[in-house]
Amino acid sequence: EHEDTNLLLQPLLEGRSQGAAAADGTQCPSVAVPRNSPARRDCLVVAVLCFGNLINFIDWFIVPGILLDIQKYFGLSDGKTGLLQTVFTLCYMLAAPIFGYLGDRYNRKIILGAGIFFWSGVTLGSSFITQSHYRIFVLSRGLVGIGSASYSTIAPTIIADLFEEGKRTTVLSIFYIFIPVGSGCGYMLAAGMAKSTGDWHWAFRVTPCMGGLALLLLILLIPHKIQRKTAAHRALSISGMIGGADEKPDVYRATRTSWCQDVGSLVRNCSFVCSSLGLTAMAFVTGALGMWMPLFLYRAQVVQGLVPPCLQDSCNSSNSLIFGGITIGTGILGIIAGAEAARRLRKINNKADPLICATSMFLSALSLYIALMVAQTNILSTFIFIAFGELFLSVNWAVVTDILLYVVAPRRQSTAIALQILVSHLLGDAGSPYLIGAISNAIQARNVPSLQWSFRSMQYSFVTCAFVGVFGGGFFLLTSFYVEEDRKEAQR
């Protein structure tokens, strides 16, 4: 069931309409407005998609929220601990192109529902894995990543189809607010369940219930098919060339490009390539911070003598709760600020979007570097600069997606999002949690084992994130040189 509309039919349609008017000397009649408000339906669809995105990112960050407990339970080094998030992200990114291909060609509602059902079931099953089956636990995280890929790839394209460019940034901002909100809730849910039950396994038994509710809402409230609201589609509907939801012109099928052709076109799109590399740097930094920051803060507090080393079964989860709160607050504020800045600055500068992304990446890198340097002496200052670092990172989420949606033609958007997911995770957060852990292991191996070097090894490995953030800002600057030309090409 193809969902795209064929922009190449527009000239044919215009000729047909003009011919009909000339034949009878009359204009086409006005189209009656349906009684069921499309705006209300669109709002319900967005609400369901946002709820699914919330659950998606809660599942992403349950493991980092109870990382110290999991590390102790399975007896893992820093390197093996980082492997958990790396496997999740690898499976996520490898599955994304498959779902991008399917999303451009088949019914997206069915794909979304299957993804929610799959990742919720696997998450519930992982809560029963025992201490001797660490490899099965790693496998379960990979399977959850496959389910999550179906959602992250397809949901933004549905929003793009429902709203025109003026409103799309605002709606995407609302959708992407649930990335930091879900991430922060993941930390807080995991830490709260582990603390209240005394068993970290219970952290994996809440989101499957939420996933069941999301699946029910998806079935009841989202239409079976959502067509692309391009000018060509609206004109085709009025003229009667598209009579019903399942009817598609044969000429559209004949002009369908292959996946290889779509990818070939995308890699020649300089704005898409450069912004994707900028997003890759963002993913590297956020992946490392999301996985290791609560543990880093705990080690900093141990070195300062603020908390004792964890020797009991259930470790102190206050850092996960605080970091989760910071993630939620800075995420909401950052995404809203980024969307509003983009809306205002676009009026005076057509390159505003990539310039906003570049500036925020440079400021985030500086804030994170300062946070790392003051961590051994002042934990409050560390929290403050971490908050600024996350705030500036969050500015970019909706803006980067909007750049993609207006520099890529509509019929290639699912493929473009899937390719961007593949690249950003392959070179970004697929490797950064493991890389940070591996560097930390190497530093500890060269020094006498101590609490001091346990902290310093993580501190030094985290400096990598600050330098990667600077490179990300540079790629967004490059995007600004090409964005105007690529935007016009996509519109043509």
Secondary structure as UniProt FT lines:
FT   HELIX           7..9
FT   HELIX           10..24
FT   HELIX           38..60
FT   HELIX           62..65
FT   HELIX           67..74
FT   HELIX           78..103
FT   TURN            104..105
FT   HELIX           108..126
FT   TURN            127..128
FT   TURN            131..132
FT   HELIX           134..162
FT   HELIX           165..197
FT   HELIX           200..205
FT   HELIX           207..221
FT   HELIX           231..239
FT   TURN            245..246
FT   HELIX           250..254
FT   HELIX           259..267
FT   HELIX           270..304
FT   HELIX           318..345
FT   TURN            346..348
FT   TURN            350..351
FT   HELIX           352..374
FT   TURN            375..377
FT   HELIX           379..394
FT   TURN            395..396
FT   HELIX           397..407
FT   HELIX           410..412
FT   HELIX           413..424
FT   HELIX           425..429
FT   TURN            430..431
FT   HELIX           432..445
FT   HELIX           451..491
//
